[in-house]
Amino acid sequence: MAANSITLLKPLFFLRRMLSILELKRQCVHIIVGLMTVALIFYNFLSPFAILLLIIAGIMLSFLVKRVPIPLISFILDQVEREEQKKTFPGKGTIFFFIGVLLSVQLFERNIALASIMVLTLGDSVSHLFGAQFGRLKNIFNGKSKKLLEGTLIGTLTGFLGAIFFVPIPEAFLGSAAAMIAEVIKIDFNDSTLDDNLVVPLVAGTVMVLVRNFLVI
């Protein structure tokens, strides 16, 4: 009986492992793209207009790849995209990532924008991976969320460590903490939940601005 149970569970263990590998690849790509984006903006190789062109190109490619295979693009999506996302909105995460980046550089002072993108790049990705692999505790900020408390805490720490390259410690910590909490709470707009790639950098940047202008630390 026990042997039969183990045999039945093997496909479930394999499926969980495959999903973990897919998520690991997704988040690694997220981190690499994010760090490259920060570097290009920092050294003035990537302007807001260029980011806008990337977004437009991404939307056009997403529309096309749903209908016909596109060399390289289709291969990359097969490696890192969730199946349901490939059917509905291929590349949605990357497109919304650059929308979040564009809003950050347009709304915030340069260093705050870069710090906010670092929170999105590191905090958001690490919180997903760490929480999924090691999380055990329900999130105190939203008990119904699938994102566990350990993920939120480590996400806050890694986002903070990325942000301190550009802003003072109080701004980096409070901005990262607020962004990770907002990610768990979920922000709704017209009955739809706003994408984390928009919520995280905008909340982080807004809190950093408030700390800089109104808190004397």
C-alpha positions, 0 to 999 in steps of 0.5 A, a space after each residue: 500500500 505504501 509503495 503504491 502511494 509513493 508511486 502515485 506521488 512521484 508525478 506530483 513531485 516531478 511536476 513541483 520540481 519542474 514548476 520550481 525550475 520554470 519559476 527559477 528561470 523566470 526570476 533569474 531572467 527578471 533579475 538579469 534584465 533588471 540589473 542591465 536596465 539599471 546599468 544602462 539608465 545609470 550610464 545614460 545609454 537608455 533614455 525614457 524614449 528608448 524605454 517607450 520604444 521597447 514597450 511598443 515593440 514588446 506589445 507588437 511582438 506579444 500580439 504576433 507571437 500569439 498567432 505565429 511562431 517567431 524565431 528566438 522569441 518563441 524559444 525564449 517564451 517556451 523556456 521562461 513563460 507560464 503556459 497560461 500566460 503564453 496563451 493570453 498575453 505572452 511576455 506580459 511580465 517583461 512588458 509591465 516591467 518596462 512600463 514600471 521602469 518608465 513610470 519610475 524614471 518619469 515620476 521620480 528623481 534619478 537616484 530614487 528611480 534607480 533605487 525603486 527599480 532595484 527594489 523591483 529587480 531584487 526584492 520582487 524576484 527573491 521574495 517569490 523564490 524564497 517564499 515558494 521554497 522555504 516559506 512556512 508562515 502565512 503572511 501577516 499582511 494578507 492571510 489569504 495571499 499565496 506569498 508567505 511571510 518569509 518571502 516578504 521579509 527576505 524580499 525587503 532585505 534584498 530590495 533594501 540592499 539593492 536600493 542603498 547603492 542609490 539612496 540613504 539607508 532610511 529611504 532604502 529600507 522604508 521604500 523596500 518594506 512598503 513595496 513588499 507589503 504592497 505586493 502582498 496586499 494587492 492593489 485593485 483598479 477597476 476590479 483588476 489587480 494591478 501588476 506587481 511590476 507597476 505596484 512595487 517601483 511606484 510604492 517604493 519610489 513614493 515612500 522614498 520621496 516622502 521619507 526624503 521630504 517629510 521625515 527628519 532621520 
